[in-house]
């Protein structure tokens, strides 16, 4: 029964990963025969300051996104679970950004965050506040990208949390109410423990999505100036398709895959340890 899915997975996932791994040990510019260089590409990335900058930017985006997105999406799900006026419309409104193409999301936010033409700096100027380098600078760019990513993903995460809340056993919550538990105590001691698996799913999805961020960077900054706003994927794109350093780009792709796997597996292991301890 799993044969067709296994074949498709092998063709479109396993084979490309192994193909990229093989090319990561070569020097290849798109023509001629690949030249085997061993770990030369990985050594070159280790000594590349732009690689470390893109890694730092990706780490900042990941930390900020998880710290804000997970509790924010859960809080929205709790709020919209209540019977409020126009609840369905509000859920659709929150989910709306999740169905917009990332390239369009980047374009929308350019007109908000751009230091010269952005709406945000125009609002600040109306109050006599000096313009801020929201994107394209040395400090705020990864945080701005994280905010855009959160805005585009919170509806998707909220929907998963909302679905998890719908299947919670009502009798347990009703029993806690009869025992005098407040709403916050129910959330802390009953709802969150019962939704550990949902939290794990949402967290893993957000981690993998952060490691795939490309379109937002491409539209907001193009990775500039001088690669200071690159993420791992956008820098991989630059190396592979702009500089035509296919071997170096594939080495970075392998590193991205390994890092994403380490972070995801590490979180799952930590989550299971907490579940076992509880």
C-alpha positions as semicolon CSV with decimal commas, in nm:
position;residue;x (nm);y (nm);z (nm)
1;X;0,000;0,000;0,000
2;X;0,286;0,240;0,070
3;X;0,470;0,136;-0,247
4;X;0,351;0,424;-0,474
5;X;0,420;0,686;-0,205
6;X;0,761;0,530;-0,135
7;X;0,851;0,542;-0,506
8;X;0,750;0,907;-0,539
9;X;0,933;0,995;-0,217
10;X;1,247;0,824;-0,346
11;X;1,234;0,998;-0,683
12;X;1,155;1,348;-0,562
13;X;1,324;1,355;-0,219
14;X;1,581;1,081;-0,163
15;X;1,740;1,096;-0,510
16;X;1,778;1,479;-0,517
17;X;1,932;1,473;-0,167
18;X;2,184;1,205;-0,265
19;X;2,251;1,383;-0,596
20;X;2,322;1,708;-0,413
21;X;2,542;1,527;-0,163
22;X;2,752;1,385;-0,446
23;X;2,791;1,725;-0,616
24;X;2,887;1,888;-0,284
25;X;3,225;1,713;-0,309
26;X;3,298;1,851;-0,656
27;X;3,383;2,174;-0,833
28;X;3,129;2,229;-1,109
29;X;3,018;2,543;-1,293
30;X;2,749;2,397;-1,515
31;X;2,969;2,288;-1,804
32;X;3,236;2,026;-1,847
33;X;3,286;1,743;-1,604
34;X;3,265;1,785;-1,226
35;X;3,606;1,790;-1,058
36;X;3,627;1,600;-0,732
37;X;3,756;1,825;-0,452
38;X;3,674;1,622;-0,140
39;X;3,573;1,846;0,149
40;X;3,705;2,157;-0,028
41;X;3,360;2,316;-0,058
42;X;3,285;2,265;0,310
43;X;3,621;2,416;0,405
44;X;3,549;2,713;0,176
45;X;3,211;2,767;0,345
46;X;3,374;2,743;0,688
47;X;3,607;3,026;0,589
48;X;3,332;3,229;0,420
49;X;3,212;3,520;0,639
50;X;2,892;3,550;0,432
51;X;2,801;3,193;0,523
52;X;2,830;3,273;0,892
53;X;2,628;3,591;0,843
54;X;2,351;3,399;0,667
55;X;2,358;3,138;0,944
56;X;2,328;3,409;1,210
57;X;2,038;3,574;1,026
58;X;1,858;3,240;0,993
59;X;1,911;3,167;1,364
60;X;1,770;3,507;1,461
61;X;1,465;3,457;1,240
62;X;1,412;3,108;1,383
63;X;1,437;3,216;1,749
64;X;1,217;3,523;1,709
65;X;0,959;3,334;1,503
66;X;0,925;3,046;1,748
67;X;0,919;3,279;2,050
68;X;0,637;3,490;1,905
69;X;0,455;3,267;1,658
70;X;0,383;2,959;1,871
71;X;0,230;3,136;2,176
72;X;0,064;3,396;1,952
73;X;-0,103;3,137;1,730
74;X;-0,213;2,935;2,033
75;X;-0,359;3,245;2,199
76;X;-0,550;3,327;1,879
77;X;-0,684;2,973;1,863
78;X;-0,805;2,998;2,223
79;X;-0,969;3,332;2,152
80;X;-1,141;3,223;1,832
81;X;-1,259;2,898;1,995
82;X;-1,495;3,102;2,205
83;X;-1,837;3,181;2,069
84;X;-1,789;3,537;1,952
85;X;-1,963;3,742;1,688
86;X;-1,828;3,683;1,336
87;X;-1,592;3,411;1,464
88;X;-1,581;3,237;1,126
89;X;-1,497;3,560;0,945
90;X;-1,222;3,637;1,196
91;X;-1,070;3,290;1,147
92;X;-1,073;3,339;0,771
93;X;-0,917;3,684;0,811
94;X;-0,634;3,551;1,028
95;X;-0,576;3,258;0,792
96;X;-0,578;3,482;0,483
97;X;-0,202;3,560;0,465
98;X;-0,124;3,187;0,463
99;X;-0,275;3,150;0,114
100;X;-0,087;3,446;-0,036
101;X;0,223;3,356;-0,238
102;X;0,542;3,441;-0,044
103;X;0,671;3,651;-0,332
104;X;0,358;3,869;-0,308
105;X;0,390;3,891;0,069
106;X;0,743;4,020;0,024
107;X;0,620;4,276;-0,229
108;X;0,346;4,395;0,007
109;X;0,589;4,442;0,294
110;X;0,843;4,626;0,079
111;X;0,595;4,912;0,061
112;X;0,565;4,902;0,439
113;X;0,926;4,853;0,555
114;X;1,137;5,012;0,283
115;X;1,347;5,289;0,448
116;X;1,280;5,537;0,164
117;X;0,929;5,468;0,037
118;X;0,786;5,254;0,316
119;X;0,459;5,342;0,487
120;X;0,601;5,279;0,834
121;X;0,871;5,543;0,805
122;X;0,619;5,788;0,663
123;X;0,402;5,740;0,970
124;X;0,705;5,792;1,193
125;X;0,798;6,108;1,000
126;X;0,449;6,246;1,064
127;X;0,530;6,231;1,436
128;X;0,874;6,386;1,386
129;X;1,065;6,058;1,430
130;X;1,373;5,996;1,216
131;X;1,348;5,717;0,955
132;X;1,459;5,370;1,060
133;X;1,653;5,122;0,848
134;X;1,402;4,842;0,887
135;X;1,543;4,635;0,600
136;X;1,876;4,641;0,424
137;X;2,075;4,739;0,731
138;X;2,308;4,554;0,965
139;X;2,081;4,511;1,267
140;X;1,705;4,511;1,208
141;X;1,677;4,318;0,881
142;X;1,651;3,962;1,023
143;X;1,401;4,082;1,282
144;X;1,193;4,249;1,010
145;X;1,201;3,929;0,804
146;X;1,092;3,736;1,114
147;X;0,797;3,973;1,160
148;X;0,689;3,924;0,798
149;X;0,726;3,547;0,834
150;X;0,517;3,551;1,152
151;X;0,247;3,758;0,983
152;X;0,232;3,515;0,691
153;X;0,238;3,196;0,903
154;X;0,037;3,273;1,214
155;X;-0,294;3,186;1,047
156;X;-0,170;2,843;0,940
157;X;-0,037;2,765;1,288
158;X;-0,354;2,899;1,447
159;X;-0,565;2,667;1,231
160;X;-0,372;2,362;1,350
161;X;-0,408;2,470;1,713
162;X;-0,777;2,539;1,659
163;X;-0,827;2,189;1,519
164;X;-0,644;2,045;1,819
165;X;-0,865;2,237;2,059
166;X;-1,178;2,104;1,889
167;X;-1,093;1,741;1,974
168;X;-1,012;1,795;2,343
169;X;-1,231;1,588;2,577
170;X;-1,502;1,820;2,707
171;X;-1,569;1,605;3,013
172;X;-1,218;1,665;3,150
173;X;-1,251;2,042;3,113
174;X;-1,601;2,040;3,262
175;X;-1,479;1,835;3,558
176;X;-1,199;2,086;3,622
177;X;-1,454;2,368;3,616
178;X;-1,662;2,190;3,878
179;X;-1,346;2,154;4,089
180;X;-1,300;2,531;4,078
181;X;-1,023;2,561;3,817
182;X;-0,998;2,902;3,654
183;X;-0,962;2,951;3,279
184;X;-0,587;3,012;3,302
185;X;-0,542;2,705;3,523
186;X;-0,732;2,493;3,272
187;X;-0,511;2,614;2,989
188;X;-0,190;2,559;3,185
189;X;-0,262;2,225;3,350
190;X;-0,509;2,059;3,112
191;X;-0,519;2,209;2,762
192;X;-0,146;2,251;2,701
193;X;-0,048;1,903;2,834
194;X;-0,320;1,741;2,622
195;X;-0,194;1,928;2,314
196;X;0,176;1,838;2,338
197;X;0,164;1,655;2,005
198;X;-0,004;1,952;1,838
199;X;0,261;2,187;1,973
200;X;0,529;1,951;1,841
201;X;0,371;1,939;1,494
202;X;0,338;2,317;1,470
203;X;0,692;2,375;1,596
204;X;0,848;2,129;1,350
205;X;0,652;2,282;1,062
206;X;0,764;2,632;1,157
207;X;1,128;2,521;1,192
208;X;1,129;2,366;0,846
209;X;0,954;2,670;0,699
210;X;1,213;2,907;0,848
211;X;1,492;2,702;0,694
212;X;1,317;2,740;0,356
213;X;1,277;3,119;0,363
214;X;1,384;3,258;0,027
215;X;1,114;3,463;-0,144
216;X;1,079;3,706;0,147
217;X;1,452;3,783;0,143
218;X;1,456;3,802;-0,235
219;X;1,179;4,063;-0,242
220;X;1,265;4,262;0,071
221;X;1,641;4,303;0,031
222;X;1,772;4,071;-0,239
223;X;2,022;3,956;0,022
224;X;2,196;4,293;0,023
225;X;2,365;4,512;0,087
226;X;2,679;4,301;0,040
227;X;2,505;3,979;0,155
228;X;2,438;4,120;0,503
229;X;2,071;4,019;0,494
230;X;2,113;3,673;0,341
231;X;1,955;3,364;0,490
232;X;2,100;3,020;0,430
233;X;1,865;2,943;0,141
234;X;1,901;3,282;-0,028
235;X;2,281;3,256;-0,005
236;X;2,264;2,904;-0,147
237;X;2,063;3,043;-0,439
238;X;2,326;3,313;-0,495
239;X;2,613;3,066;-0,494
240;X;2,438;2,814;-0,717
241;X;2,251;3,017;-0,977
242;X;2,414;3,360;-0,972
243;X;2,779;3,264;-0,925
244;X;2,728;2,922;-1,089
245;X;2,927;2,751;-0,815
246;X;2,713;2,443;-0,815
247;X;2,938;2,234;-0,594
248;X;2,960;2,507;-0,331
249;X;2,586;2,565;-0,347
250;X;2,514;2,195;-0,306
251;X;2,746;2,182;-0,006
252;X;2,544;2,461;0,153
253;X;2,222;2,274;0,066
254;X;2,353;1,969;0,249
255;X;2,441;2,185;0,551
256;X;2,089;2,334;0,552
257;X;1,937;1,985;0,542
258;X;2,156;1,864;0,827
259;X;2,091;2,173;1,041
260;X;1,716;2,151;0,986
261;X;1,721;1,783;1,077
262;X;1,929;1,842;1,390
263;X;1,704;2,121;1,517
264;X;1,383;1,926;1,442
265;X;1,505;1,596;1,589
266;X;1,650;1,777;1,890
267;X;1,316;1,944;1,960
268;X;1,129;1,614;1,923
269;X;1,370;1,442;2,161
270;X;1,331;1,721;2,416
271;X;0,954;1,710;2,380
272;X;0,946;1,334;2,439
273;X;1,167;1,368;2,747
274;X;0,930;1,628;2,893
275;X;0,631;1,406;2,812
276;X;0,796;1,108;2,981
277;X;0,886;1,319;3,286
278;X;0,528;1,441;3,314
